[in-house]
Amino acid sequence: MACDISEPARQTYRENYGVEPLGDVTQIDPQTIEPYDVLCAGFPCQPFSQCGFHKGFDDERGTMFFHIMKFVRGNRPKVVILENVQALLNHDGGETFRRISRELSGAGYAVAHSVLKCSDYGIPQMRKRLFIVAVLSADPLAAHIEKVLDMREFKKTITLSDYLGKNFAKSTAYTLRCGGKGSPIDDRHNWDGYYVDGKEYRLTVEDALKLQGFEADFVLCGGQGDKWHQLGNTIPTVFTDMIGRNLQKFMAA
């Protein structure tokens, strides 16, 4: 099952995965979903982001976490994988993260977390993301939960020039974002403008797809604005690939 409130994002699911996503997660009854082992969710980062107003659970988007918890409690998947911005760890003096951990542990899960950075694992982008992994305490996998987020074997570095095949002045790309596109190249809000061979260059959709780990044949649906919005919101595929590989390894242990 997949769900997304954005119609262009749902179109992208259909085109690439042959999945018909559901819509507004707040309107889905967990009891209508067939049994599953792994729940993956990214709840809106703006309430916790350094770029936002840091409202956390006071922002209606921040409450999306509690809609995720209704699936955790209602469906009892073996594994829950959550993603957000690194700033979530320190929001409200760390209380927001402690609340999330308490909700998961109170539902019967062992909890671990780690901050992962793209440029450490073969994608030259500054993007950092917080991953929270929760495993049912009674499941044998819970004994390996810290190892699920141990990514040392996947370490790999590459320059932006080698990765995109152009002579970039920077060795690592800025974090791709939803807003601020087209800002002056020397402005602090700039993230898509670079110097290549001494001239200004703007990332293309194709560049950004690769910087988020997607293959060239991956299809983004919607208009140009919709495509950039999806690219700014997505989880780089290298992260989910590594976590998935570790889950397979330790589930089989």
C-alpha positions as a printed NumPy array, in Angstrom:
array([[  0.   ,   0.   ,   0.   ],
       [  1.133,   3.535,  -0.734],
       [ -0.542,   6.85 ,  -0.052],
       [  0.126,  10.472,  -0.89 ],
       [ -2.104,  13.526,  -0.811],
       [ -0.404,  14.979,  -3.92 ],
       [ -1.931,  13.915,  -7.237],
       [  1.322,  14.338,  -9.248],
       [  3.1  ,  12.122,  -6.674],
       [  0.347,   9.52 ,  -7.033],
       [  0.776,   9.659, -10.804],
       [  4.504,   9.033, -10.337],
       [  3.718,   5.941,  -8.229],
       [  1.373,   4.615, -10.915],
       [  3.826,   5.23 , -13.742],
       [  6.864,   3.636, -12.104],
       [  5.481,   0.97 ,  -9.783],
       [  2.062,   0.048, -11.119],
       [  0.627,   0.895,  -7.71 ],
       [ -2.637,   2.777,  -7.245],
       [ -1.871,   4.927,  -4.18 ],
       [ -4.467,   5.936,  -1.655],
       [ -4.905,   9.635,  -0.882],
       [ -5.19 ,  11.495,   2.407],
       [ -3.596,   9.334,   5.128],
       [ -5.811,  10.901,   7.773],
       [ -8.845,   9.315,   6.08 ],
       [ -7.485,   5.743,   5.868],
       [ -8.694,   3.116,   8.327],
       [ -5.76 ,   0.825,   9.277],
       [ -8.168,  -2.101,   9.546],
       [ -8.805,  -1.916,   5.776],
       [ -5.112,  -2.595,   5.   ],
       [ -3.996,  -6.194,   4.501],
       [ -1.234,  -7.508,   6.819],
       [  2.322,  -6.339,   6.122],
       [  5.759,  -6.563,   7.747],
       [  7.366,  -3.171,   7.045],
       [  5.936,   0.328,   7.355],
       [  7.959,   3.189,   5.822],
       [  6.882,   6.78 ,   6.35 ],
       [  8.24 ,  10.271,   6.06 ],
       [  6.213,  12.855,   7.937],
       [  6.462,  16.544,   6.968],
       [  9.775,  18.039,   8.019],
       [  8.796,  21.732,   7.868],
       [  7.559,  21.881,  11.492],
       [ 11.   ,  20.705,  12.668],
       [ 13.308,  22.089,   9.977],
       [ 15.897,  24.809,  10.511],
       [ 14.369,  26.463,   7.419],
       [ 10.909,  26.632,   8.993],
       [  9.379,  28.096,  12.137],
       [ 10.245,  25.128,  14.401],
       [  6.625,  24.709,  15.545],
       [  6.836,  20.922,  15.802],
       [  3.657,  19.241,  17.006],
       [  1.988,  22.676,  17.275],
       [  1.973,  22.763,  13.459],
       [ -0.863,  20.687,  11.971],
       [  1.686,  19.02 ,   9.693],
       [  3.597,  17.924,  12.789],
       [  0.609,  15.893,  13.917],
       [  1.057,  13.618,  10.887],
       [  3.297,  11.469,  13.084],
       [  0.28 ,  10.509,  15.181],
       [ -1.546,   9.346,  12.046],
       [  1.439,   7.084,  11.36 ],
       [  1.105,   5.728,  14.889],
       [ -2.489,   4.659,  14.245],
       [ -1.093,   2.233,  11.627],
       [  1.681,   1.108,  13.968],
       [ -0.821,   0.292,  16.711],
       [ -3.53 ,  -0.966,  14.399],
       [ -1.442,  -3.173,  12.086],
       [  1.552,  -4.104,  14.301],
       [  4.147,  -4.352,  11.501],
       [  7.443,  -6.027,  12.451],
       [  9.497,  -3.034,  11.321],
       [  8.779,   0.708,  11.199],
       [ 11.158,   3.026,   9.322],
       [ 10.656,   6.775,   9.737],
       [ 12.54 ,   9.623,   8.05 ],
       [ 12.887,  13.308,   8.887],
       [ 15.354,  16.182,   9.098],
       [ 18.294,  16.088,  11.506],
       [ 16.879,  19.127,  13.347],
       [ 14.118,  16.912,  14.748],
       [ 16.653,  15.517,  17.244],
       [ 17.083,  18.873,  18.991],
       [ 13.641,  20.386,  18.467],
       [ 12.134,  21.678,  21.714],
       [ 15.293,  20.748,  23.597],
       [ 15.041,  17.159,  22.379],
       [ 11.535,  16.66 ,  23.801],
       [  9.922,  16.13 ,  20.374],
       [ 12.271,  13.253,  19.581],
       [ 11.826,  11.8  ,  23.067],
       [  8.048,  11.929,  22.561],
       [  8.359,  10.027,  19.277],
       [ 10.601,   7.422,  20.921],
       [  8.167,   7.041,  23.835],
       [  5.223,   6.56 ,  21.471],
       [  7.059,   3.789,  19.61 ],
       [  8.429,   2.04 ,  22.708],
       [  5.038,   2.31 ,  24.38 ],
       [  3.546,   0.471,  21.409],
       [  5.965,  -2.419,  22.039],
       [  8.91 ,  -1.528,  19.804],
       [ 12.668,  -1.362,  20.273],
       [ 13.921,   1.92 ,  18.785],
       [ 17.2  ,   3.055,  17.186],
       [ 18.142,   6.1  ,  15.138],
       [ 20.963,   7.494,  13.012],
       [ 21.721,  10.557,  10.88 ],
       [ 22.942,   9.592,   7.393],
       [ 24.57 ,  11.887,   4.826],
       [ 24.387,  11.246,   1.069],
       [ 27.981,  12.187,   0.359],
       [ 29.236,   9.379,   2.615],
       [ 27.56 ,   6.73 ,   0.458],
       [ 28.274,   7.471,  -3.189],
       [ 25.97 ,  10.429,  -3.9  ],
       [ 27.809,  13.793,  -3.735],
       [ 25.041,  15.817,  -2.056],
       [ 25.16 ,  17.452,   1.385],
       [ 21.709,  16.07 ,   2.247],
       [ 21.475,  14.67 ,   5.779],
       [ 18.466,  12.775,   7.025],
       [ 17.445,  11.287,  10.349],
       [ 16.249,   7.682,  10.214],
       [ 14.346,   6.041,  13.039],
       [ 14.006,   2.262,  12.955],
       [ 11.605,   0.486,  15.302],
       [ 11.272,  -3.303,  15.606],
       [  8.701,  -5.25 ,  17.594],
       [ 10.456,  -6.041,  20.859],
       [  9.391,  -9.693,  20.722],
       [ 10.845, -10.196,  17.229],
       [ 14.388, -11.708,  16.987],
       [ 15.372,  -8.785,  14.74 ],
       [ 15.136,  -6.464,  17.763],
       [ 18.451,  -7.906,  19.002],
       [ 20.119,  -6.526,  15.855],
       [ 18.373,  -3.169,  15.69 ],
       [ 21.553,  -1.083,  16.108],
       [ 23.222,  -3.057,  13.317],
       [ 20.391,  -2.221,  10.902],
       [ 21.644,   1.39 ,  10.912],
       [ 25.369,   0.506,  10.8  ],
       [ 26.308,   1.599,   7.275],
       [ 30.098,   1.317,   7.395],
       [ 30.258,  -1.343,   4.694],
       [ 28.484,   0.993,   2.253],
       [ 30.907,   3.912,   2.618],
       [ 31.851,   5.43 ,  -0.734],
       [ 32.849,   8.913,  -1.908],
       [ 32.707,  10.492,  -5.359],
       [ 33.023,  14.085,  -6.588],
       [ 30.154,  16.034,  -8.117],
       [ 32.173,  16.405, -11.331],
       [ 32.678,  12.669, -11.679],
       [ 29.08 ,  11.926, -10.724],
       [ 27.411,  14.32 , -13.183],
       [ 30.156,  14.376, -15.816],
       [ 30.764,  18.143, -15.784],
       [ 33.591,  20.257, -14.355],
       [ 31.89 ,  21.628, -11.217],
       [ 33.815,  24.046,  -8.982],
       [ 32.197,  22.404,  -5.925],
       [ 33.004,  18.824,  -4.996],
       [ 29.636,  18.187,  -3.295],
       [ 26.164,  19.435,  -4.228],
       [ 23.969,  21.518,  -1.969],
       [ 20.947,  19.833,  -0.399],
       [ 18.095,  19.763,  -2.917],
       [ 15.113,  21.711,  -1.607],
       [ 11.515,  22.497,  -2.548],
       [ 11.8  ,  26.278,  -2.342],
       [ 14.371,  28.884,  -3.328],
       [ 15.03 ,  27.538,  -6.814],
       [ 16.581,  30.158,  -9.08 ],
       [ 18.04 ,  32.263,  -6.255],
       [ 21.153,  34.271,  -7.185],
       [ 24.141,  31.954,  -7.266],
       [ 25.927,  33.734,  -4.399],
       [ 22.757,  34.06 ,  -2.292],
       [ 22.49 ,  31.946,   0.868],
       [ 19.222,  30.503,  -0.451],
       [ 20.854,  29.161,  -3.607],
       [ 20.949,  25.391,  -3.98 ],
       [ 20.574,  24.755,  -7.735],
       [ 23.187,  27.176,  -9.141],
       [ 26.854,  26.2  ,  -9.644],
       [ 29.977,  27.295, -11.467],
       [ 30.949,  24.851, -14.205],
       [ 34.059,  25.711, -16.23 ],
       [ 33.8  ,  29.209, -14.764],
       [ 30.229,  29.784, -15.993],
       [ 26.912,  29.688, -14.127],
       [ 25.064,  26.393, -14.445],
       [ 21.644,  25.403, -13.109],
       [ 20.759,  21.845, -12.207],
       [ 18.32 ,  20.145, -14.552],
       [ 15.563,  17.753, -13.481],
       [ 17.775,  14.958, -14.825],
       [ 20.706,  16.128, -12.669],
       [ 18.48 ,  16.276,  -9.601],
       [ 17.029,  12.809, -10.262],
       [ 20.537,  11.385, -10.27 ],
       [ 21.48 ,  13.364,  -7.148],
       [ 18.566,  11.675,  -5.38 ],
       [ 19.745,   8.257,  -6.559],
       [ 17.155,   7.517,  -9.237],
       [ 17.883,   5.796, -12.551],
       [ 17.637,   7.876, -15.73 ],
       [ 14.471,   6.052, -16.843],
       [ 12.53 ,   6.961, -13.68 ],
       [  9.476,   9.001, -14.713],
       [  8.412,  12.092, -12.758],
       [  4.824,  13.166, -13.458],
       [  3.211,  16.592, -13.402],
       [  4.469,  19.993, -14.505],
       [  7.977,  21.315, -13.922],
       [  7.001,  22.74 , -10.535],
       [  5.476,  19.401,  -9.512],
       [  8.643,  17.559, -10.549],
       [ 10.92 ,  19.852,  -8.545],
       [  8.595,  19.601,  -5.548],
       [  8.803,  15.795,  -5.651],
       [ 12.587,  15.937,  -6.017],
       [ 12.911,  18.272,  -3.037],
       [ 10.718,  16.035,  -0.88 ],
       [ 12.041,  12.615,  -1.808],
       [ 14.224,  10.316,   0.251],
       [ 17.468,   9.575,  -1.642],
       [ 17.226,   5.986,  -2.799],
       [ 20.694,   5.133,  -1.486],
       [ 19.351,   5.407,   2.074],
       [ 16.399,   3.088,   1.579],
       [ 18.575,   0.644,  -0.364],
       [ 21.133,   0.392,   2.452],
       [ 18.518,   0.038,   5.179],
       [ 16.693,  -2.568,   3.102],
       [ 19.869,  -4.593,   2.57 ],
       [ 20.643,  -4.557,   6.296],
       [ 17.076,  -5.573,   7.144],
       [ 17.317,  -8.523,   4.757],
       [ 20.636,  -9.537,   6.274],
       [ 19.514,  -9.465,   9.889],
       [ 16.006, -10.792,   9.273],
       [ 17.707, -13.864,   7.845],
       [ 20.154, -14.116,  10.761]])
